[in-house]
Amino acid sequence: MPSFTSLAIPALYQTSRQFAPRSMAALRQAQFSSKASQKSEIVTFEEIDSLIQEKDKNVVLIDVRDAGEVAQGAIPTSRHVPLANIQEALSLPEKEFEQRFGFKKFNKDDEVIFYCRSGRRSGMAFDYAKQLGYTGVRNYSGSWLDYEAKSKK
């Protein structure tokens, strides 16, 4: 009589092979936004540096740290919307958003990059925006710590 292991292992292997292509496709799809350019949802220091150097006005860089943290330094060209206000901010009408935060509200398909100190809060802001239907959002997961360290080199 065959052992349990000799019967179970091939069955598990076959099951994992059956679902692996779907899983990998889902992972690859999750890495990309629905914008035509298919940019990765995770932003690198090099991309941030390039945006700053080119003074790219088509990309909105949002700092979601607290005001005290922003006062210590921020990435050039970034705008400040604290994480505590992000859900409300993204739901505000354009005029009210502009009055409250001092810059024009971006559209749901505009490229918007969130960053914070180390990537955790910017990830939360990214998730909130996605839940509200923003398709062009991205996350600088290295955030301020990565930018500060690499920009000094």
CYANA upper distance limits for C-alpha pairs under 8 A (distance plus 0.5 A):
  2 PRO  CA      6 SER  CA      6.96
  2 PRO  CA      7 LEU  CA      7.56
  3 SER  CA      7 LEU  CA      7.15
  4 PHE  CA      8 ALA  CA      6.43
  5 THR  CA      9 ILE  CA      6.33
  6 SER  CA     10 PRO  CA      7.60
  7 LEU  CA     11 ALA  CA      7.19
  8 ALA  CA     12 LEU  CA      6.60
  9 ILE  CA     13 TYR  CA      6.58
 10 PRO  CA     14 GLN  CA      6.58
 11 ALA  CA     15 THR  CA      6.66
 12 LEU  CA     16 SER  CA      6.59
 13 TYR  CA     17 ARG  CA      6.67
 14 GLN  CA     18 GLN  CA      6.61
 15 THR  CA     19 PHE  CA      7.00
 16 SER  CA     20 ALA  CA      6.30
 17 ARG  CA     21 PRO  CA      7.88
 19 PHE  CA     23 SER  CA      6.79
 20 ALA  CA     24 MET  CA      6.57
 21 PRO  CA     25 ALA  CA      6.58
 22 ARG  CA     26 ALA  CA      6.58
 23 SER  CA     27 LEU  CA      6.69
 24 MET  CA     28 ARG  CA      6.63
 25 ALA  CA     29 GLN  CA      6.58
 26 ALA  CA     30 ALA  CA      6.61
 27 LEU  CA     31 GLN  CA      6.96
 28 ARG  CA     32 PHE  CA      7.55
 29 GLN  CA     33 SER  CA      8.42
 31 GLN  CA     40 SER  CA      5.96
 31 GLN  CA     41 GLU  CA      6.25
 31 GLN  CA     42 ILE  CA      8.08
 32 PHE  CA     38 GLN  CA      5.97
 32 PHE  CA     39 LYS  CA      6.15
 32 PHE  CA     40 SER  CA      5.08
 32 PHE  CA     41 GLU  CA      6.05
 33 SER  CA     38 GLN  CA      6.16
 33 SER  CA     39 LYS  CA      6.66
 33 SER  CA     40 SER  CA      6.97
 33 SER  CA     41 GLU  CA      6.50
 33 SER  CA    135 THR  CA      6.85
 33 SER  CA    136 GLY  CA      6.85
 33 SER  CA    137 VAL  CA      8.09
 33 SER  CA    138 ARG  CA      8.48
 34 SER  CA     38 GLN  CA      6.87
 34 SER  CA    135 THR  CA      6.54
 34 SER  CA    136 GLY  CA      7.66
 35 LYS  CA     39 LYS  CA      7.87
 35 LYS  CA    109 ASP  CA      7.81
 35 LYS  CA    135 THR  CA      7.42
 35 LYS  CA    136 GLY  CA      6.74
 40 SER  CA    138 ARG  CA      8.01
 41 GLU  CA    137 VAL  CA      7.55
 41 GLU  CA    138 ARG  CA      4.96
 41 GLU  CA    139 ASN  CA      6.55
 42 ILE  CA    138 ARG  CA      6.36
 42 ILE  CA    139 ASN  CA      5.54
 42 ILE  CA    140 TYR  CA      6.35
 42 ILE  CA    141 SER  CA      6.99
 43 VAL  CA     47 GLU  CA      6.92
 43 VAL  CA     48 ILE  CA      7.78
 43 VAL  CA    113 ILE  CA      8.23
 43 VAL  CA    138 ARG  CA      7.13
 43 VAL  CA    139 ASN  CA      6.25
 43 VAL  CA    140 TYR  CA      5.04
 43 VAL  CA    141 SER  CA      7.31
 44 THR  CA     48 ILE  CA      7.00
 44 THR  CA    140 TYR  CA      6.82
 44 THR  CA    141 SER  CA      8.25
 44 THR  CA    142 GLY  CA      7.85
 45 PHE  CA     49 ASP  CA      6.53
 45 PHE  CA    140 TYR  CA      8.25
 45 PHE  CA    142 GLY  CA      8.00
 45 PHE  CA    146 ASP  CA      7.63
 45 PHE  CA    147 TYR  CA      6.71
 45 PHE  CA    150 LYS  CA      8.09
 46 GLU  CA     50 SER  CA      6.57
 47 GLU  CA     51 LEU  CA      6.67
 48 ILE  CA     52 ILE  CA      6.81
 49 ASP  CA     53 GLN  CA      6.65
 50 SER  CA     54 GLU  CA      6.51
 51 LEU  CA     55 LYS  CA      6.29
 51 LEU  CA     56 ASP  CA      5.80
 51 LEU  CA     59 VAL  CA      8.27
 52 ILE  CA     56 ASP  CA      7.27
 52 ILE  CA     76 PRO  CA      7.15
 52 ILE  CA     77 THR  CA      7.29
 55 LYS  CA     77 THR  CA      8.22
 58 ASN  CA    110 ASP  CA      8.11
 58 ASN  CA    111 GLU  CA      7.53
 59 VAL  CA    110 ASP  CA      7.76
 59 VAL  CA    111 GLU  CA      5.63
 59 VAL  CA    112 VAL  CA      6.24
 59 VAL  CA    113 ILE  CA      7.84
 60 VAL  CA     78 SER  CA      7.61
 60 VAL  CA     79 ARG  CA      8.06
 60 VAL  CA    106 PHE  CA      8.11
 60 VAL  CA    111 GLU  CA      6.94
 60 VAL  CA    112 VAL  CA      5.18
 60 VAL  CA    113 ILE  CA      6.67
 61 LEU  CA     77 THR  CA      7.41
 61 LEU  CA     78 SER  CA      5.16
 61 LEU  CA     79 ARG  CA      6.61
 61 LEU  CA    112 VAL  CA      6.39
 61 LEU  CA    113 ILE  CA      5.31
 61 LEU  CA    114 PHE  CA      6.55
 61 LEU  CA    115 TYR  CA      8.08
 62 ILE  CA     78 SER  CA      6.01
 62 ILE  CA     79 ARG  CA      5.39
 62 ILE  CA     80 HIS  CA      6.20
 62 ILE  CA     81 VAL  CA      7.00
 62 ILE  CA    112 VAL  CA      7.64
 62 ILE  CA    113 ILE  CA      6.50
 62 ILE  CA    114 PHE  CA      5.30
 62 ILE  CA    115 TYR  CA      6.77
 63 ASP  CA     70 VAL  CA      8.30
 63 ASP  CA     74 ALA  CA      8.17
 63 ASP  CA     78 SER  CA      6.77
 63 ASP  CA     79 ARG  CA      6.38
 63 ASP  CA     80 HIS  CA      5.31
 63 ASP  CA     81 VAL  CA      6.65
 63 ASP  CA     82 PRO  CA      7.58
 63 ASP  CA    114 PHE  CA      6.55
 63 ASP  CA    115 TYR  CA      5.65
 63 ASP  CA    116 CYS  CA      6.14
 63 ASP  CA    122 SER  CA      8.41
 64 VAL  CA     80 HIS  CA      6.68
 64 VAL  CA     81 VAL  CA      5.72
 64 VAL  CA     82 PRO  CA      4.76
 64 VAL  CA     83 LEU  CA      5.28
 64 VAL  CA     86 ILE  CA      8.24
 64 VAL  CA    114 PHE  CA      7.38
 64 VAL  CA    115 TYR  CA      6.72
 64 VAL  CA    116 CYS  CA      5.82
 64 VAL  CA    121 ARG  CA      7.48
 64 VAL  CA    122 SER  CA      6.90
 64 VAL  CA    125 ALA  CA      8.02
 65 ARG  CA     69 GLU  CA      6.64
 65 ARG  CA     70 VAL  CA      6.94
 65 ARG  CA     80 HIS  CA      8.15
 65 ARG  CA     81 VAL  CA      8.14
 65 ARG  CA     82 PRO  CA      5.89
 65 ARG  CA     83 LEU  CA      6.99
 65 ARG  CA    115 TYR  CA      8.39
 65 ARG  CA    116 CYS  CA      5.61
 65 ARG  CA    117 ARG  CA      7.25
 65 ARG  CA    121 ARG  CA      8.15
 66 ASP  CA     70 VAL  CA      6.94
 66 ASP  CA     82 PRO  CA      6.07
 66 ASP  CA     83 LEU  CA      8.10
 67 ALA  CA     71 ALA  CA      6.68
 67 ALA  CA     82 PRO  CA      7.92
 68 GLY  CA     72 GLN  CA      7.34
 69 GLU  CA     73 GLY  CA      7.58
 70 VAL  CA     74 ALA  CA      6.08
 70 VAL  CA     80 HIS  CA      8.39
 74 ALA  CA     78 SER  CA      7.61
 74 ALA  CA    144 TRP  CA      7.78
 75 ILE  CA    144 TRP  CA      7.80
 75 ILE  CA    147 TYR  CA      8.00
 79 ARG  CA    103 PHE  CA      8.35
 80 HIS  CA    101 PHE  CA      7.97
 81 VAL  CA     85 ASN  CA      7.11
 81 VAL  CA     86 ILE  CA      6.85
 81 VAL  CA     89 ALA  CA      8.25
 81 VAL  CA    101 PHE  CA      7.46
 82 PRO  CA     86 ILE  CA      6.78
 83 LEU  CA     87 GLN  CA      8.38
 83 LEU  CA    121 ARG  CA      7.31
 83 LEU  CA    122 SER  CA      8.33
 83 LEU  CA    125 ALA  CA      6.96
 85 ASN  CA     89 ALA  CA      6.33
 86 ILE  CA     90 LEU  CA      6.53
 86 ILE  CA    125 ALA  CA      7.08
 86 ILE  CA    128 TYR  CA      8.27
 87 GLN  CA     91 SER  CA      6.96
 87 GLN  CA    125 ALA  CA      8.37
 87 GLN  CA    128 TYR  CA      6.91
 87 GLN  CA    129 ALA  CA      8.03
 88 GLU  CA     92 LEU  CA      6.80
 89 ALA  CA     97 PHE  CA      6.83
 90 LEU  CA    129 ALA  CA      7.60
 90 LEU  CA    132 LEU  CA      8.25
 91 SER  CA    132 LEU  CA      8.50
 92 LEU  CA     96 GLU  CA      6.70
 92 LEU  CA     97 PHE  CA      6.10
 93 PRO  CA     97 PHE  CA      6.60
 94 GLU  CA     98 GLU  CA      6.69
 94 GLU  CA    104 LYS  CA      7.58
 94 GLU  CA    105 LYS  CA      6.00
 95 LYS  CA     99 GLN  CA      6.71
 95 LYS  CA    104 LYS  CA      8.48
 96 GLU  CA    100 ARG  CA      6.63
 97 PHE  CA    101 PHE  CA      6.45
 97 PHE  CA    102 GLY  CA      8.18
 97 PHE  CA    103 PHE  CA      8.18
 97 PHE  CA    104 LYS  CA      7.78
 97 PHE  CA    105 LYS  CA      6.62
 98 GLU  CA    102 GLY  CA      5.50
 98 GLU  CA    103 PHE  CA      5.44
 98 GLU  CA    104 LYS  CA      5.61
 98 GLU  CA    105 LYS  CA      6.68
 99 GLN  CA    103 PHE  CA      8.16
106 PHE  CA    110 ASP  CA      6.64
106 PHE  CA    112 VAL  CA      8.31
107 ASN  CA    134 TYR  CA      8.27
108 LYS  CA    133 GLY  CA      7.10
108 LYS  CA    134 TYR  CA      4.76
108 LYS  CA    135 THR  CA      6.50
108 LYS  CA    136 GLY  CA      7.20
109 ASP  CA    134 TYR  CA      6.52
109 ASP  CA    135 THR  CA      5.62
109 ASP  CA    136 GLY  CA      5.23
109 ASP  CA    137 VAL  CA      8.34
110 ASP  CA    135 THR  CA      8.14
110 ASP  CA    136 GLY  CA      5.68
110 ASP  CA    137 VAL  CA      7.94
111 GLU  CA    136 GLY  CA      4.98
111 GLU  CA    137 VAL  CA      6.13
111 GLU  CA    138 ARG  CA      7.83
112 VAL  CA    136 GLY  CA      6.62
112 VAL  CA    137 VAL  CA      5.17
112 VAL  CA    138 ARG  CA      6.55
113 ILE  CA    137 VAL  CA      6.33
113 ILE  CA    138 ARG  CA      5.19
113 ILE  CA    139 ASN  CA      5.90
113 ILE  CA    140 TYR  CA      7.03
114 PHE  CA    122 SER  CA      5.67
114 PHE  CA    123 GLY  CA      8.15
114 PHE  CA    125 ALA  CA      7.37
114 PHE  CA    126 PHE  CA      7.11
114 PHE  CA    137 VAL  CA      8.10
114 PHE  CA    138 ARG  CA      6.89
114 PHE  CA    139 ASN  CA      5.53
114 PHE  CA    140 TYR  CA      6.57
115 TYR  CA    119 GLY  CA      6.82
115 TYR  CA    121 ARG  CA      8.04
115 TYR  CA    122 SER  CA      5.22
115 TYR  CA    123 GLY  CA      8.45
115 TYR  CA    139 ASN  CA      6.82
115 TYR  CA    140 TYR  CA      5.74
115 TYR  CA    141 SER  CA      7.35
115 TYR  CA    142 GLY  CA      8.41
115 TYR  CA    143 SER  CA      5.43
115 TYR  CA    144 TRP  CA      7.47
116 CYS  CA    120 ARG  CA      7.89
116 CYS  CA    121 ARG  CA      6.47
116 CYS  CA    122 SER  CA      5.80
116 CYS  CA    143 SER  CA      5.85
116 CYS  CA    144 TRP  CA      6.48
117 ARG  CA    121 ARG  CA      8.33
117 ARG  CA    143 SER  CA      5.98
117 ARG  CA    144 TRP  CA      5.17
117 ARG  CA    145 LEU  CA      6.36
118 SER  CA    141 SER  CA      7.31
118 SER  CA    142 GLY  CA      6.24
118 SER  CA    143 SER  CA      5.65
118 SER  CA    144 TRP  CA      6.76
118 SER  CA    145 LEU  CA      6.36
118 SER  CA    146 ASP  CA      8.09
119 GLY  CA    123 GLY  CA      6.51
119 GLY  CA    139 ASN  CA      8.25
119 GLY  CA    140 TYR  CA      7.23
119 GLY  CA    141 SER  CA      4.74
119 GLY  CA    142 GLY  CA      6.09
119 GLY  CA    143 SER  CA      5.84
120 ARG  CA    124 MET  CA      7.02
120 ARG  CA    141 SER  CA      7.92
121 ARG  CA    125 ALA  CA      6.76
122 SER  CA    126 PHE  CA      6.53
122 SER  CA    139 ASN  CA      6.73
122 SER  CA    140 TYR  CA      7.78
122 SER  CA    141 SER  CA      7.59
122 SER  CA    143 SER  CA      8.37
123 GLY  CA    127 ASP  CA      6.69
123 GLY  CA    139 ASN  CA      6.70
123 GLY  CA    141 SER  CA      7.58
124 MET  CA    128 TYR  CA      6.72
125 ALA  CA    129 ALA  CA      6.66
126 PHE  CA    130 LYS  CA      6.71
126 PHE  CA    137 VAL  CA      6.92
126 PHE  CA    138 ARG  CA      7.03
126 PHE  CA    139 ASN  CA      6.74
127 ASP  CA    131 GLN  CA      6.67
128 TYR  CA    132 LEU  CA      6.85
129 ALA  CA    133 GLY  CA      6.97
129 ALA  CA    134 TYR  CA      5.79
129 ALA  CA    137 VAL  CA      7.59
130 LYS  CA    134 TYR  CA      5.51
130 LYS  CA    135 THR  CA      6.89
130 LYS  CA    137 VAL  CA      7.75
142 GLY  CA    146 ASP  CA      5.35
142 GLY  CA    147 TYR  CA      7.68
143 SER  CA    147 TYR  CA      6.68
144 TRP  CA    148 GLU  CA      6.34
145 LEU  CA    149 ALA  CA      6.66
146 ASP  CA    150 LYS  CA      6.59
147 TYR  CA    151 SER  CA      6.25
148 GLU  CA    152 LYS  CA      6.88
149 ALA  CA    153 LYS  CA      7.70
